[in-house]
């Protein structure tokens, strides 16, 4: 069994990874600014050396669309070098970060390159967006009453179950690095418009949705399918299955935790 650090270990994906690793018997350290045992601030690197001591594997799930992922990665890399025991940094990335010129994606791609150039052992997994991307995007837009909901015209998504991604991340959290592994996509591809309508219907909200054409290189890249990986549709859980419990509850996705901040990539003009 290994000593494993998980950044973002209280988030949507990270918490599931922590649960799986602990169930497998690993010593797991959850890194957080508010953690009692391992308080760490990735923004300035404070607390990292103590948390990293003796660790073999780092699973890096922490991320924010507000910027600073590259700075955090820099602190993580330097701390891993100083520790001298880390043999594998497992990083969760996004399909299309190298071809979709959206700000958040460009920073994720920069982190990939930083890790690959670090001289440390690394494992990089790119996945498509999680199912709750649509829920978060629609819920955010639905806060404005009595207005038809605009969703980007022509954008397709291939959502994957976050639980399945957590399974894969836990599998990769071993002392031996694997480099860039095969991408992981959801089982189906639909337009964002279709999924938005399905989500509203499942959560009992009668709101009209209309396709909104946007502009810019990032939008064009999404329309070309840069965020898709149809040849790696390995996920099993469908969006319809994701909707089932929400339809029963009738409460929608309100209060859902943020999922890698990718909803903005599909709703902002770029």
N, C-alpha and C positions, 0 to 999 in steps of 0.2 A: 504494500500500500504506500501511496505517495503523500507528501505534503503539498497541497495545491492551493494557490491563491486565486480568488475569483474577484475581479473588479466588476462593479455594477451588480454585485451579488444579491441585491435586494430588488432589482428591476424585473421587468416582464420576463426576459429570457434568463438572466443571471440567477434569479431565485430558483428556477426549475433546474438549472445546471447544478446548483449547490445541493439541492435535494437528491439528485441522482448520484452525485459523487459521494455524498455522505452515506447513502444507502449501500454503496459499493465498498464502504469501509475506509475511505480516504480521510485523512486529516485535512479539513477544508477551512481556510481562513477567508472570511468575507471582508473585503476592503470597503470602507465607507468612512465619511467624515464623522459620522455619529456613532460608529461602532465602538463598543465598550472595550473589546480585546485588541482590535487592530484599527485604531482611528488613523485614517490616511486621507490626505488631500492631494489628488492627482494634479491639481492646478499648479501647485508649487512643489510637489514631491514630499512634503512633510509627512513623516511617519512611515515612509516606504521602506527604509533600510531595516527597521525593526520588524515590520511585517514580512519582509522578504527573506529574513534570516532562515537558512536551512531548507527553503522551498525548492522543489524540483520542477514544478510546473506552474505556469501562470495562465489562467484563462481570462482573456481581456474582453469583457462584455460592456464595460462602461463607455458611453458615447452620448454626445449632445449635439443637436442641430444648431445650438447657439454659438458653436465654435470652440476651439481649444483642444480638439481631439489630438492634434499633432503635438501640442505642448505636453499633454498628459502622457502620450506614448513616449516622448523623449525622456521624461522623468522615469517612466517604467523601465525603459531600456537601460538607462544608466544605473538604476538600482539593481537590476538583474545582473549587470556586469560586476558591480561591486560585491554582490552576494557570492558569486562564483559557484553557485550550486544549481542554478536554473538551466535546465537542458531543453526546455520547450516552452515557447510562448504561443498559446492558441488564440487566434484572433478571429472574431466574427466580422465579416464584411458583407457587401451587398453586390449582387449581380449587376453589372453595368457601370461600376465605378470608374472604369477605364474608358468608357465610350459616351457616357452621359455627362455633359459639362455643367452639372448643377453644383453649387457651392459645397453642400454637405458631402456629396459623392466625391468631389475632388479632394477634400480633406481625408476621407476614408481611404482613397487610393494613395494619397501621400503617406499615410500611416503604414499601409502595406509595404511600400517601398522602403520606408524607414526600418521596418522590421527585417526585411530581406537583406538590407545593407548593414545590419547591426553586428553581424558575425555571430549572433546567437542562433540556437535552434528555434525554428518557427514553424507553425502550422496555420495556414490561412484557409478559412471556409467562407465562400461567398454564397449567400442564399437570396432568394426573392423575398419580397415583403411578407410580413406576417398577416394572417387573416384580419387582425384588428386594425390594420391600416385603414381599410374602408370605413370601419365603424368610427374611428377617431376623426377621419376627414369629414364624414357626413355629420357626425355629432357637432363638430365645430361649426360647420356651415348652418346647421339647423337651429343654432342659437338665435338667428335673426328670424323673427316671426313673419308669417304671411308673405314670404318671398320665395319664388321657385328656386330650388337649389341648383347652382351651376357646378357642373363637374367637367373637367377637361375633355374636350371632344377628341375621339380617336385614340385615347390612351388605353392600352390593355395592361392588365396585371395578372400575375400568376401566383396568387397567395399560397403560402405554406403554413402549416400548423406549427406554432412556436414550440409545442411539446415535442414534435419530431426533430426540430432543430436542436433542442436541448439534449435529446437522446444522442444526436450525432456529435455535439460538442463534448459531451461526457465521454464518448468513445475515443475522441481525439486527445483527451487530456491524459496523455501517457508520457513518460520520460523521453521517448524517442520521437523527434519531430518528423513531420510528413511533408513539409513544404506546402505549396499550393495544392489543395486537394480538389476533387471533382465538385463542381457547383451543385447546389441543391435547390430544386424548384418545386413548386406545388403541382398537383396533379392536373389542374385545369387552367386554361387561359380565357379570361372574359374581359370585356371592356369595363372600365371603371364605372361607366354609366349603368350598365347592367347590374353590377354588384351593389351600387348605391341604391338602385330601386329595390332590389331584393332585401337589402338591409332595412330600408324604411318600412317595407311591407311586413317583414318579420317582427319588427318592433312596434307595429301598430300606429305608425305615423303616416297620415295621408298628405304627403307633400309632393308637389310636382318636381321633377328633375329635368334639366335641359342641358344639352351639350354646349359647352362654351369653348370656341376656338381661341387659342392663345398664340403667342408669338415667341420667338427666341430659339436659340440653339438647343437648350435643354429640352424644351417642349418637343421640338422636332425629333430629338434623339429618342424620347419616350414613344412618340408616334411610330418611329421606325422599329420599335421593339427592343431597344438597347437594354431594357431592364428585364428581359425575358430569357429563359433558357429552356426552350421546348425539348431539346435533346436530353435534358437531365430532369425530367418531370418525375422525380422519385418519391415525392410526398404522397401520402395516402389520404389524409383528411381533406375533405372538400369544403368549400365555403358554405354550401348548404348545410353540412354537418356542423360547422361552426355556428350557424344561425339557429339551430334547433333549440338549444337551451335558452337563448335570448328571446325566441318567439314564445316560449312557455312563460318566461318571467315577465315579458312585456315591458321590460325596463330598458331595453336597448343596451348600448355600450357605455352609458354614462358612468363616469367614474373609473373607466378603464385606465390602466397604467400606460404611459407613453411607450411606444414601440419603435425605438431607434430614430424617432423624429422624421420619418420619411414621408409623412402625409404632406408636408409643406412642399416637397419636391414635385408633387402632382397638382398643387393648387396655386402656387405662386407663379407670376409671370417672370420668365428669365430670358 
